[in-house]
Amino acid sequence: MKTLLRVLFLAAGLAVFGWFIHRAGPGEIVATLGRLGWRAPLILITLAGVYALETLGWRMAFGSRQRLAVGFPALYRVRLSGEAVNNVVPSGTVGGEAVKVYLLHRRGVPAGDAAAATIIGRTVQTLMQVTFIALGSAAFLHLAGDRPGVRSGMAIALALCVGLIVTLFYLQSHGMFTLILRATDRLGLHPRALVGRAERLRAIDRQVIHFYTNDRRSFVLSAACYLAAWLLDTFDLFVAAWLLGMPVGWLYALGIEAFIGVAKLLGFLVPGGLGIQETGIALVCHLAGLPPGFGPAYAIIRRGRDLFYAGLGWLLLYAGQGDRQALRGRVARQVETQF
């Protein structure tokens, strides 16, 4: 059944992607991309820096007192592999996070510590993404001018982001899994997926709470790295706009980049957000009032960039593992024991 659903979602994504190409006009897209020329590889540089900042944020999530058995280069490669899985497999990031824990465990990091730090890192990254979206909403509010529909929509988005930030802080400081277990128990629900892992989930909660309450310096540094990564990703749009001869202002880039992330979240069931991401980028660029040809061209550029790093991540993953089926089995066991 899962395989059938994945095939259906992939087919839907391909259909939306085909519609997107048809709507934008293949000839116009090719002509616009032709302006990149030999400078096209410059598009790849920004994301390498983004991954470096995210790796630093993840390293801080282990806490200041923990000495890791792996250095920064190995941690960077592990993150590339995990994010490659997240960008291709529609597993709600669980698959990629399990891959990170598995790869770190193979390198001598205790599985429990790796799982807790991975959950902390993903939560802090999400928290900073919501903060980034809030900044993007504020930027759109400023740019919307006299368009009441856009202004009201961005005001609602900003309010929702602030509420979500408060909720995430509360969940993390009080134990997210503990609260979920308590709620299901009061409702008389006893899902096996939770009950069988209750003690492990509570142990992760204790590690997360300890991090937030006793290692605030690492939390602040981790959050700063992740927010810097989101902001640096904005520079990618600057580079693309410059290469295409359609320069954009910083507020435009901030607002567009923030809501590209929203488009990717909406397409999490489709492998790689295929079609959903491209349509979202074109729509956001249109709402921002950018030239008609920019949105579709940037969407294709961004897809090419994502495919390059996804391919690199999978190459690193299989280069160290070899057998695909054996890797899937090991990661599945990691999910069972740690998540």
LUMKOLDO-819166 format. One record per residue (C-alpha): residue in one letter; residue number from 1; x, z, y. Coordinates in steps of 0.25 Angstrom, whole numbers, plus 2048, in hexadecimal, padded with zeros to 3 digits. Example, Ala and Ser with C-alpha at 12.3 -4.5 7.8 and 13.67 -1.06 7.14 Angstrom:
BEGIN
@code:a&pos:1&X:831&Z:81F&Y:7EE .
@code:s&pos:2&X:837&Z:81D&Y:7FC .
//
This chain:
BEGIN
@code:m&pos:1&X:800&Z:800&Y:800 .
@code:k&pos:2&X:80B&Z:804&Y:80A .
@code:t&pos:3&X:812&Z:7F6&Y:807 .
@code:l&pos:4&X:805&Z:7EF&Y:809 .
@code:l&pos:5&X:803&Z:7F6&Y:817 .
@code:r&pos:6&X:811&Z:7F3&Y:81B .
@code:v&pos:7&X:80F&Z:7E4&Y:818 .
@code:l&pos:8&X:802&Z:7E4&Y:81F .
@code:f&pos:9&X:809&Z:7EB&Y:82C .
@code:l&pos:10&X:815&Z:7E1&Y:82B .
@code:a&pos:11&X:80B&Z:7D5&Y:82A .
@code:a&pos:12&X:804&Z:7DB&Y:836 .
@code:g&pos:13&X:811&Z:7DC&Y:83E .
@code:l&pos:14&X:815&Z:7CE&Y:83B .
@code:a&pos:15&X:807&Z:7C9&Y:83F .
@code:v&pos:16&X:808&Z:7D0&Y:84C .
@code:f&pos:17&X:817&Z:7CC&Y:84E .
@code:g&pos:18&X:813&Z:7BD&Y:84B .
@code:w&pos:19&X:807&Z:7BF&Y:855 .
@code:f&pos:20&X:811&Z:7C4&Y:85F .
@code:i&pos:21&X:81B&Z:7B8&Y:85E .
@code:h&pos:22&X:80F&Z:7AF&Y:85F .
@code:r&pos:23&X:809&Z:7B5&Y:86B .
@code:a&pos:24&X:817&Z:7B6&Y:872 .
@code:g&pos:25&X:81B&Z:7A8&Y:86F .
@code:p&pos:26&X:827&Z:7A5&Y:866 .
@code:g&pos:27&X:82D&Z:79B&Y:86F .
@code:e&pos:28&X:82C&Z:7A5&Y:87B .
@code:i&pos:29&X:832&Z:7B0&Y:873 .
@code:v&pos:30&X:83E&Z:7A7&Y:86E .
@code:a&pos:31&X:841&Z:7A2&Y:87C .
@code:t&pos:32&X:841&Z:7B0&Y:881 .
@code:l&pos:33&X:84A&Z:7B5&Y:876 .
@code:g&pos:34&X:853&Z:7A9&Y:879 .
@code:r&pos:35&X:857&Z:7AF&Y:886 .
@code:l&pos:36&X:85F&Z:7BA&Y:87E .
@code:g&pos:37&X:86A&Z:7B1&Y:879 .
@code:w&pos:38&X:877&Z:7B8&Y:875 .
@code:r&pos:39&X:873&Z:7C5&Y:87C .
@code:a&pos:40&X:868&Z:7C8&Y:872 .
@code:p&pos:41&X:871&Z:7D2&Y:86A .
@code:l&pos:42&X:870&Z:7DB&Y:877 .
@code:i&pos:43&X:862&Z:7DF&Y:872 .
@code:l&pos:44&X:868&Z:7E6&Y:866 .
@code:i&pos:45&X:871&Z:7EF&Y:86E .
@code:t&pos:46&X:867&Z:7F8&Y:874 .
@code:l&pos:47&X:861&Z:7FC&Y:867 .
@code:a&pos:48&X:86E&Z:800&Y:862 .
@code:g&pos:49&X:86F&Z:80A&Y:86D .
@code:v&pos:50&X:861&Z:80F&Y:86B .
@code:y&pos:51&X:864&Z:812&Y:85C .
@code:a&pos:52&X:871&Z:819&Y:860 .
@code:l&pos:53&X:869&Z:822&Y:86A .
@code:e&pos:54&X:85E&Z:825&Y:85F .
@code:t&pos:55&X:869&Z:828&Y:855 .
@code:l&pos:56&X:86F&Z:833&Y:85F .
@code:g&pos:57&X:861&Z:838&Y:861 .
@code:w&pos:58&X:85F&Z:839&Y:852 .
@code:r&pos:59&X:86D&Z:840&Y:850 .
@code:m&pos:60&X:869&Z:84B&Y:85B .
@code:a&pos:61&X:85C&Z:84D&Y:852 .
@code:f&pos:62&X:865&Z:853&Y:847 .
@code:g&pos:63&X:868&Z:85E&Y:851 .
@code:s&pos:64&X:875&Z:862&Y:858 .
@code:r&pos:65&X:87A&Z:86C&Y:84D .
@code:q&pos:66&X:879&Z:862&Y:841 .
@code:r&pos:67&X:885&Z:85A&Y:83D .
@code:l&pos:68&X:881&Z:84D&Y:837 .
@code:a&pos:69&X:889&Z:847&Y:82B .
@code:v&pos:70&X:887&Z:839&Y:832 .
@code:g&pos:71&X:88D&Z:834&Y:83F .
@code:f&pos:72&X:886&Z:82C&Y:84A .
@code:p&pos:73&X:889&Z:81E&Y:844 .
@code:a&pos:74&X:883&Z:822&Y:837 .
@code:l&pos:75&X:877&Z:828&Y:83E .
@code:y&pos:76&X:875&Z:81C&Y:846 .
@code:r&pos:77&X:875&Z:813&Y:839 .
@code:v&pos:78&X:86B&Z:81C&Y:833 .
@code:r&pos:79&X:862&Z:81B&Y:83F .
@code:l&pos:80&X:863&Z:80C&Y:83F .
@code:s&pos:81&X:85F&Z:80C&Y:830 .
@code:g&pos:82&X:853&Z:815&Y:832 .
@code:e&pos:83&X:84E&Z:80E&Y:83E .
@code:a&pos:84&X:84F&Z:801&Y:837 .
@code:v&pos:85&X:846&Z:806&Y:82C .
@code:n&pos:86&X:83C&Z:80C&Y:837 .
@code:n&pos:87&X:83C&Z:7FE&Y:83E .
@code:v&pos:88&X:839&Z:7F6&Y:831 .
@code:v&pos:89&X:831&Z:800&Y:828 .
@code:p&pos:90&X:823&Z:804&Y:82D .
@code:s&pos:91&X:825&Z:813&Y:829 .
@code:g&pos:92&X:822&Z:81A&Y:836 .
@code:t&pos:93&X:831&Z:81D&Y:837 .
@code:v&pos:94&X:831&Z:826&Y:82B .
@code:g&pos:95&X:839&Z:81C&Y:822 .
@code:g&pos:96&X:844&Z:81A&Y:82D .
@code:e&pos:97&X:845&Z:829&Y:82F .
@code:a&pos:98&X:846&Z:82B&Y:820 .
@code:v&pos:99&X:851&Z:821&Y:81F .
@code:k&pos:100&X:859&Z:828&Y:82A .
@code:v&pos:101&X:858&Z:836&Y:822 .
@code:y&pos:102&X:85C&Z:82F&Y:815 .
@code:l&pos:103&X:868&Z:828&Y:81B .
@code:l&pos:104&X:86C&Z:835&Y:822 .
@code:h&pos:105&X:86B&Z:83D&Y:815 .
@code:r&pos:106&X:874&Z:833&Y:80E .
@code:r&pos:107&X:87E&Z:836&Y:819 .
@code:g&pos:108&X:87E&Z:845&Y:817 .
@code:v&pos:109&X:873&Z:84A&Y:820 .
@code:p&pos:110&X:86A&Z:853&Y:81A .
@code:a&pos:111&X:85C&Z:84C&Y:818 .
@code:g&pos:112&X:854&Z:858&Y:81F .
@code:d&pos:113&X:85D&Z:857&Y:82B .
@code:a&pos:114&X:85C&Z:848&Y:82C .
@code:a&pos:115&X:84D&Z:848&Y:82A .
@code:a&pos:116&X:84B&Z:853&Y:835 .
@code:a&pos:117&X:854&Z:84C&Y:83F .
@code:t&pos:118&X:84E&Z:83E&Y:83C .
@code:i&pos:119&X:840&Z:844&Y:83F .
@code:i&pos:120&X:845&Z:84B&Y:84B .
@code:g&pos:121&X:84C&Z:83E&Y:850 .
@code:r&pos:122&X:840&Z:836&Y:84D .
@code:t&pos:123&X:837&Z:840&Y:855 .
@code:v&pos:124&X:840&Z:841&Y:861 .
@code:q&pos:125&X:841&Z:832&Y:861 .
@code:t&pos:126&X:832&Z:831&Y:861 .
@code:l&pos:127&X:831&Z:83B&Y:86C .
@code:m&pos:128&X:83A&Z:833&Y:874 .
@code:q&pos:129&X:833&Z:826&Y:871 .
@code:v&pos:130&X:826&Z:82D&Y:876 .
@code:t&pos:131&X:82D&Z:832&Y:883 .
@code:f&pos:132&X:833&Z:823&Y:884 .
@code:i&pos:133&X:825&Z:81E&Y:883 .
@code:a&pos:134&X:820&Z:828&Y:88E .
@code:l&pos:135&X:82B&Z:822&Y:897 .
@code:g&pos:136&X:826&Z:814&Y:894 .
@code:s&pos:137&X:818&Z:818&Y:897 .
@code:a&pos:138&X:81C&Z:81E&Y:8A4 .
@code:a&pos:139&X:824&Z:811&Y:8A7 .
@code:f&pos:140&X:818&Z:808&Y:8A4 .
@code:l&pos:141&X:80F&Z:811&Y:8AD .
@code:h&pos:142&X:819&Z:80E&Y:8B8 .
@code:l&pos:143&X:819&Z:7FF&Y:8B5 .
@code:a&pos:144&X:80A&Z:7FD&Y:8B2 .
@code:g&pos:145&X:807&Z:7FC&Y:8C1 .
@code:d&pos:146&X:7F8&Z:7F9&Y:8C3 .
@code:r&pos:147&X:7F5&Z:7F6&Y:8B4 .
@code:p&pos:148&X:7EB&Z:802&Y:8B1 .
@code:g&pos:149&X:7EA&Z:7FF&Y:8A2 .
@code:v&pos:150&X:7F9&Z:7FF&Y:8A0 .
@code:r&pos:151&X:7FB&Z:80C&Y:8A9 .
@code:s&pos:152&X:7F0&Z:814&Y:8A2 .
@code:g&pos:153&X:7F6&Z:810&Y:894 .
@code:m&pos:154&X:804&Z:814&Y:898 .
@code:a&pos:155&X:7FE&Z:821&Y:89E .
@code:i&pos:156&X:7F7&Z:824&Y:890 .
@code:a&pos:157&X:804&Z:820&Y:889 .
@code:l&pos:158&X:80C&Z:82A&Y:892 .
@code:a&pos:159&X:802&Z:835&Y:88F .
@code:l&pos:160&X:802&Z:833&Y:880 .
@code:c&pos:161&X:812&Z:833&Y:880 .
@code:v&pos:162&X:812&Z:840&Y:887 .
@code:g&pos:163&X:808&Z:846&Y:87D .
@code:l&pos:164&X:810&Z:840&Y:871 .
@code:i&pos:165&X:81D&Z:846&Y:877 .
@code:v&pos:166&X:817&Z:854&Y:878 .
@code:t&pos:167&X:811&Z:853&Y:86A .
@code:l&pos:168&X:81E&Z:84F&Y:864 .
@code:f&pos:169&X:825&Z:85A&Y:86A .
@code:y&pos:170&X:81B&Z:864&Y:865 .
@code:l&pos:171&X:81B&Z:85E&Y:857 .
@code:q&pos:172&X:82A&Z:85F&Y:856 .
@code:s&pos:173&X:82B&Z:86D&Y:85B .
@code:h&pos:174&X:821&Z:872&Y:852 .
@code:g&pos:175&X:824&Z:86A&Y:845 .
@code:m&pos:176&X:81D&Z:85D&Y:844 .
@code:f&pos:177&X:81C&Z:85E&Y:834 .
@code:t&pos:178&X:818&Z:86C&Y:834 .
@code:l&pos:179&X:80D&Z:869&Y:83E .
@code:i&pos:180&X:808&Z:85E&Y:835 .
@code:l&pos:181&X:809&Z:866&Y:829 .
@code:r&pos:182&X:801&Z:871&Y:830 .
@code:a&pos:183&X:7F6&Z:867&Y:835 .
@code:t&pos:184&X:7F4&Z:861&Y:827 .
@code:d&pos:185&X:7F3&Z:86F&Y:820 .
@code:r&pos:186&X:7E8&Z:873&Y:82A .
@code:l&pos:187&X:7E1&Z:866&Y:828 .
@code:g&pos:188&X:7E2&Z:868&Y:819 .
@code:l&pos:189&X:7EA&Z:85C&Y:817 .
@code:h&pos:190&X:7F6&Z:85D&Y:80D .
@code:p&pos:191&X:7FC&Z:84F&Y:80D .
@code:r&pos:192&X:807&Z:84E&Y:802 .
@code:a&pos:193&X:811&Z:847&Y:80B .
@code:l&pos:194&X:811&Z:854&Y:814 .
@code:v&pos:195&X:80F&Z:85F&Y:80A .
@code:g&pos:196&X:81A&Z:85A&Y:801 .
@code:r&pos:197&X:824&Z:85A&Y:80D .
@code:a&pos:198&X:81F&Z:866&Y:815 .
@code:e&pos:199&X:82B&Z:86F&Y:813 .
@code:r&pos:200&X:834&Z:863&Y:817 .
@code:l&pos:201&X:82C&Z:85F&Y:823 .
@code:r&pos:202&X:82C&Z:86E&Y:828 .
@code:a&pos:203&X:83B&Z:86E&Y:826 .
@code:i&pos:204&X:83D&Z:862&Y:82E .
@code:d&pos:205&X:833&Z:868&Y:839 .
@code:r&pos:206&X:83C&Z:875&Y:839 .
@code:q&pos:207&X:849&Z:86C&Y:83C .
@code:v&pos:208&X:841&Z:864&Y:847 .
@code:i&pos:209&X:83C&Z:871&Y:84E .
@code:h&pos:210&X:84A&Z:877&Y:84D .
@code:f&pos:211&X:850&Z:86A&Y:853 .
@code:y&pos:212&X:846&Z:86B&Y:85F .
@code:t&pos:213&X:847&Z:879&Y:861 .
@code:n&pos:214&X:856&Z:87C&Y:85F .
@code:d&pos:215&X:85D&Z:86F&Y:862 .
@code:r&pos:216&X:857&Z:86B&Y:86E .
@code:r&pos:217&X:864&Z:864&Y:873 .
@code:s&pos:218&X:864&Z:85B&Y:868 .
@code:f&pos:219&X:855&Z:858&Y:86A .
@code:v&pos:220&X:857&Z:854&Y:878 .
@code:l&pos:221&X:863&Z:84C&Y:875 .
@code:s&pos:222&X:85B&Z:845&Y:86A .
@code:a&pos:223&X:850&Z:842&Y:873 .
@code:a&pos:224&X:859&Z:83D&Y:87E .
@code:c&pos:225&X:85F&Z:833&Y:874 .
@code:y&pos:226&X:852&Z:82E&Y:86F .
@code:l&pos:227&X:84C&Z:82C&Y:87D .
@code:a&pos:228&X:859&Z:825&Y:881 .
@code:a&pos:229&X:858&Z:81C&Y:875 .
@code:w&pos:230&X:849&Z:818&Y:879 .
@code:l&pos:231&X:84E&Z:816&Y:887 .
@code:l&pos:232&X:85A&Z:80D&Y:883 .
@code:d&pos:233&X:850&Z:805&Y:87B .
@code:t&pos:234&X:84A&Z:801&Y:888 .
@code:f&pos:235&X:857&Z:7FB&Y:88C .
@code:d&pos:236&X:855&Z:7F1&Y:880 .
@code:l&pos:237&X:849&Z:7EB&Y:888 .
@code:f&pos:238&X:852&Z:7EA&Y:894 .
@code:v&pos:239&X:85C&Z:7E2&Y:88D .
@code:a&pos:240&X:852&Z:7D9&Y:887 .
@code:a&pos:241&X:84B&Z:7D6&Y:894 .
@code:w&pos:242&X:859&Z:7D3&Y:89A .
@code:l&pos:243&X:85C&Z:7C9&Y:88F .
@code:l&pos:244&X:84F&Z:7C2&Y:890 .
@code:g&pos:245&X:850&Z:7C1&Y:8A0 .
@code:m&pos:246&X:844&Z:7CA&Y:8A2 .
@code:p&pos:247&X:84A&Z:7D7&Y:8A8 .
@code:v&pos:248&X:840&Z:7E3&Y:8A8 .
@code:g&pos:249&X:841&Z:7F1&Y:8AF .
@code:w&pos:250&X:844&Z:7FE&Y:8A9 .
@code:l&pos:251&X:836&Z:803&Y:8AA .
@code:y&pos:252&X:830&Z:7F7&Y:8A3 .
@code:a&pos:253&X:83B&Z:7F8&Y:898 .
@code:l&pos:254&X:838&Z:807&Y:896 .
@code:g&pos:255&X:829&Z:805&Y:895 .
@code:i&pos:256&X:82A&Z:7F9&Y:88C .
@code:e&pos:257&X:834&Z:7FF&Y:882 .
@code:a&pos:258&X:82C&Z:80C&Y:881 .
@code:f&pos:259&X:81F&Z:804&Y:87D .
@code:i&pos:260&X:827&Z:7FB&Y:873 .
@code:g&pos:261&X:829&Z:808&Y:86B .
@code:v&pos:262&X:81A&Z:80B&Y:86B .
@code:a&pos:263&X:818&Z:7FD&Y:866 .
@code:k&pos:264&X:822&Z:800&Y:85B .
@code:l&pos:265&X:81B&Z:80D&Y:857 .
@code:l&pos:266&X:80D&Z:805&Y:856 .
@code:g&pos:267&X:813&Z:7FC&Y:84C .
@code:f&pos:268&X:81A&Z:806&Y:843 .
@code:l&pos:269&X:811&Z:801&Y:837 .
@code:v&pos:270&X:817&Z:7F3&Y:838 .
@code:p&pos:271&X:825&Z:7F1&Y:834 .
@code:g&pos:272&X:82E&Z:7F1&Y:840 .
@code:g&pos:273&X:822&Z:7F1&Y:849 .
@code:l&pos:274&X:822&Z:7E1&Y:847 .
@code:g&pos:275&X:818&Z:7DB&Y:850 .
@code:i&pos:276&X:814&Z:7E8&Y:856 .
@code:q&pos:277&X:821&Z:7EA&Y:85E .
@code:e&pos:278&X:821&Z:7DC&Y:863 .
@code:t&pos:279&X:813&Z:7DC&Y:868 .
@code:g&pos:280&X:815&Z:7EA&Y:86E .
@code:i&pos:281&X:821&Z:7E5&Y:876 .
@code:a&pos:282&X:81A&Z:7D9&Y:87B .
@code:l&pos:283&X:80E&Z:7E1&Y:87F .
@code:v&pos:284&X:816&Z:7EC&Y:886 .
@code:c&pos:285&X:81F&Z:7E2&Y:88E .
@code:h&pos:286&X:812&Z:7DB&Y:892 .
@code:l&pos:287&X:80C&Z:7E8&Y:897 .
@code:a&pos:288&X:819&Z:7EA&Y:89F .
@code:g&pos:289&X:817&Z:7DD&Y:8A6 .
@code:l&pos:290&X:824&Z:7D6&Y:8A1 .
@code:p&pos:291&X:825&Z:7C7&Y:89F .
@code:p&pos:292&X:81D&Z:7C2&Y:894 .
@code:g&pos:293&X:828&Z:7BC&Y:88C .
@code:f&pos:294&X:830&Z:7C9&Y:88C .
@code:g&pos:295&X:828&Z:7D2&Y:883 .
@code:p&pos:296&X:828&Z:7C9&Y:877 .
@code:a&pos:297&X:836&Z:7C5&Y:878 .
@code:y&pos:298&X:83B&Z:7D4&Y:879 .
@code:a&pos:299&X:832&Z:7D7&Y:86D .
@code:i&pos:300&X:839&Z:7CD&Y:865 .
@code:i&pos:301&X:847&Z:7D1&Y:86A .
@code:r&pos:302&X:843&Z:7E0&Y:866 .
@code:r&pos:303&X:83F&Z:7DC&Y:858 .
@code:g&pos:304&X:84C&Z:7D4&Y:856 .
@code:r&pos:305&X:854&Z:7E1&Y:85B .
@code:d&pos:306&X:84C&Z:7EA&Y:852 .
@code:l&pos:307&X:84E&Z:7E1&Y:846 .
@code:f&pos:308&X:85D&Z:7E1&Y:848 .
@code:y&pos:309&X:85E&Z:7F0&Y:848 .
@code:a&pos:310&X:854&Z:7F1&Y:83C .
@code:g&pos:311&X:85C&Z:7E7&Y:834 .
@code:l&pos:312&X:869&Z:7EF&Y:838 .
@code:g&pos:313&X:863&Z:7FC&Y:834 .
@code:w&pos:314&X:85E&Z:7F7&Y:826 .
@code:l&pos:315&X:86B&Z:7F1&Y:824 .
@code:l&pos:316&X:872&Z:7FE&Y:826 .
@code:l&pos:317&X:868&Z:805&Y:81D .
@code:y&pos:318&X:869&Z:7FB&Y:811 .
@code:a&pos:319&X:878&Z:7FA&Y:813 .
@code:g&pos:320&X:87A&Z:809&Y:810 .
@code:q&pos:321&X:86E&Z:80A&Y:805 .
@code:g&pos:322&X:86E&Z:7FD&Y:7FD .
@code:d&pos:323&X:862&Z:7FD&Y:7F4 .
@code:r&pos:324&X:855&Z:7FC&Y:7FC .
@code:q&pos:325&X:84C&Z:802&Y:7F2 .
@code:a&pos:326&X:855&Z:80E&Y:7F0 .
@code:l&pos:327&X:856&Z:810&Y:7FF .
@code:r&pos:328&X:846&Z:810&Y:800 .
@code:g&pos:329&X:846&Z:81B&Y:7F5 .
@code:r&pos:330&X:850&Z:824&Y:7FB .
@code:v&pos:331&X:849&Z:823&Y:809 .
@code:a&pos:332&X:83B&Z:826&Y:802 .
@code:r&pos:333&X:841&Z:832&Y:7FC .
@code:q&pos:334&X:846&Z:836&Y:80A .
@code:v&pos:335&X:838&Z:835&Y:810 .
@code:e&pos:336&X:833&Z:83E&Y:804 .
@code:t&pos:337&X:83D&Z:849&Y:806 .
@code:q&pos:338&X:83F&Z:849&Y:815 .
@code:f&pos:339&X:832&Z:843&Y:81C .
//
